[in-house]
Amino acid sequence: NNLFINYLGSGIGLFSGLFYTSSITQTFHILIFVICLLILNMTGIFPRKFVSSNFSNLNKLFRYIHIEKPKIINSVLLKNGEQYSIVEYTVMLLLIITGSLFLLSSNDFVSIFISIELQSYGLYLLCTMYRNSESSTSAGLTYFLLGSLASCFILLGIGLIYANLGVTYLDSFYIINNLAGILDNQDITGFIPFCLIVIAVGFLFKISAAPFHF
């Protein structure tokens, strides 16, 4: 019954509060699955048929079958053969989708970081999918180095929050921040905006958002 929306109205905590599921998170999970299906449909590794003007009349059809067909088929296979031979493509998408689903349900800074890294590893592999391409290898290595730097920023912000507040749960973080505001005691939470800025810089760096897109 936990899969019904009526039971998910108030939300359910999973794994001691590391993850949180509700009707909203389930809706976005379904949206990600639909997007994944569209991506697999557009970039699948199975061969596709192509439409050609060689079938417009009998003369072109005869010439195509006996003369031009071997040349065209060889050029198509040579052009797309590398893509069709990469069977790990679906595994890379599985890592990315799994990280995205975990990220949507994360209720703790630790689970947020682990979900982002799980998603990032799949993206690193996806960038270097074509091993024989110099630009693909360069892009994957650059993304890996810059992504590692962004992960350091995120860990730094999380570490500063945990060192001063002693919590990593988002609910506890929210409660402490509100209590400090009600009691007008900014000594405890005065550093929180700087920690959140550091975490935001790491997130923006990882997704290459401006001004970190360089």
C-alpha positions in Angstrom: 0.0 0.0 0.0 3.0 2.3 0.3 3.0 2.8 -3.5 -0.5 4.4 -3.5 -0.6 8.2 -3.5 -3.0 8.3 -0.5 -0.4 6.6 1.7 2.5 8.8 0.4 0.7 12.0 1.2 2.8 12.8 4.3 5.9 11.0 3.0 7.9 8.0 4.2 11.5 8.1 5.5 13.8 5.3 4.3 17.1 3.9 5.6 17.0 5.9 8.9 16.0 9.1 7.1 18.7 9.1 4.4 16.0 9.0 1.7 12.5 10.3 1.7 9.7 9.2 -0.7 6.3 10.9 -1.2 3.8 11.3 -4.0 5.9 14.2 -5.4 9.1 12.2 -5.6 7.3 9.3 -7.2 5.9 11.6 -9.8 9.3 12.9 -10.7 10.7 9.3 -10.7 8.1 8.4 -13.4 9.1 11.6 -15.3 12.7 10.5 -15.3 11.8 7.0 -16.5 9.8 8.5 -19.4 12.8 10.7 -20.3 15.1 7.6 -20.2 12.8 5.7 -22.5 12.9 8.6 -25.0 16.7 8.8 -24.8 17.0 5.0 -25.4 14.6 5.3 -28.3 16.7 8.1 -29.9 20.2 6.8 -29.1 19.7 3.1 -29.0 22.6 0.8 -30.1 20.5 -1.3 -32.5 20.8 -0.7 -36.3 18.2 1.4 -38.0 16.7 1.4 -41.5 17.1 4.4 -43.6 15.0 5.8 -46.4 16.7 6.4 -49.8 15.6 7.9 -53.1 17.1 4.9 -54.9 13.8 3.1 -54.7 11.9 5.7 -56.7 11.7 3.7 -59.9 12.7 0.3 -61.3 15.9 1.4 -63.0 17.2 3.0 -59.8 16.1 0.0 -57.8 18.0 -2.4 -60.1 21.1 -0.2 -60.1 20.9 0.1 -56.3 20.7 -3.7 -55.8 23.5 -4.7 -58.1 26.0 -1.7 -58.0 25.4 0.9 -55.3 24.0 -1.2 -52.4 27.4 -2.7 -51.3 29.1 0.7 -51.3 26.3 2.4 -49.4 26.0 -0.4 -46.8 29.8 -0.5 -46.3 29.9 3.3 -45.7 26.9 3.1 -43.2 28.5 0.2 -41.3 31.9 1.9 -41.2 30.3 5.1 -40.0 28.0 3.6 -37.3 29.8 0.4 -36.5 31.6 1.9 -33.4 28.3 3.1 -31.9 26.6 -0.3 -32.5 29.5 -2.2 -30.8 29.3 -0.3 -27.5 27.1 -2.6 -25.4 28.0 -0.7 -22.1 25.9 2.3 -23.2 22.8 1.0 -21.4 24.8 0.3 -18.2 26.0 3.9 -18.3 22.5 5.2 -18.6 21.5 2.8 -15.7 24.1 4.5 -13.4 22.9 8.0 -14.4 19.2 7.2 -13.9 19.8 5.5 -10.6 21.8 8.5 -9.3 19.0 10.8 -10.5 16.4 8.8 -8.7 18.4 8.7 -5.5 19.1 12.4 -5.7 15.4 13.2 -5.9 14.7 11.2 -2.7 17.7 12.3 -0.7 17.0 13.8 2.7 20.6 14.0 4.0 23.7 15.8 2.8 25.6 12.4 2.7 23.0 10.8 0.5 22.9 13.9 -1.7 26.7 13.7 -2.3 26.6 9.9 -2.9 23.8 10.3 -5.4 25.5 13.1 -7.3 28.8 11.1 -7.5 26.9 8.0 -8.7 25.3 10.1 -11.4 28.6 11.8 -12.3 30.5 8.5 -12.7 28.0 7.5 -15.4 28.5 10.8 -17.1 32.3 10.5 -17.0 32.0 7.1 -18.7 29.5 8.5 -21.2 31.9 11.3 -22.3 34.7 8.7 -23.0 32.4 6.2 -24.7 34.3 6.5 -28.0 37.7 5.4 -26.9 39.4 5.9 -30.3 38.3 9.6 -30.4 40.8 12.0 -29.0 38.2 14.7 -28.4 36.0 12.2 -26.5 38.9 11.1 -24.3 39.9 14.7 -23.6 36.3 15.7 -22.8 35.9 12.8 -20.4 39.2 13.5 -18.6 38.5 17.2 -18.3 35.0 16.5 -17.0 36.5 14.0 -14.5 39.1 16.5 -13.1 36.7 19.4 -12.9 34.0 17.2 -11.4 36.4 16.0 -8.7 37.2 19.6 -7.9 33.5 20.4 -7.7 33.0 17.4 -5.4 35.7 18.9 -3.1 33.7 22.1 -2.8 30.6 20.2 -2.0 32.3 18.1 0.7 33.9 21.3 2.1 30.5 22.9 2.6 29.0 19.8 4.1 32.0 19.3 6.4 31.7 22.9 7.7 28.0 22.5 8.4 28.6 19.2 10.2 31.6 20.6 12.2 29.5 23.5 13.5 26.0 22.1 13.8 26.7 18.3 14.2 23.9 17.3 11.8 23.7 16.3 8.2 19.9 15.6 8.0 18.1 18.3 6.1 15.2 18.2 8.6 17.5 18.8 11.6 19.3 21.5 9.6 16.0 23.2 8.9 14.9 23.0 12.5 18.1 24.4 14.0 18.1 27.2 11.4 14.5 28.2 12.3 15.1 28.0 16.0 18.1 30.3 15.7 16.0 32.7 13.8 13.2 32.6 16.4 15.6 33.1 19.3 17.4 35.8 17.4 20.7 33.9 18.0 22.8 34.2 14.9 26.0 33.1 16.5 25.2 29.4 15.7 23.9 29.9 12.2 25.7 33.0 11.0 28.2 30.9 9.0 25.5 28.8 7.3 25.1 31.2 4.2 28.8 30.9 3.5 28.6 27.1 3.7 25.6 27.0 1.4 27.5 29.3 -1.1 30.4 26.9 -1.1 28.0 23.9 -1.8 26.2 25.9 -4.5 29.5 26.7 -6.2 30.3 22.9 -6.2 26.8 22.2 -7.8 27.1 24.9 -10.4 30.7 23.8 -11.2 29.5 20.2 -11.7 26.7 21.1 -14.1 28.9 23.7 -15.9 26.5 26.6 -15.2 27.5 30.2 -15.7 29.9 31.7 -14.7 31.6 28.3 -14.1 31.0 27.0 -17.6 34.5 27.9 -18.6 
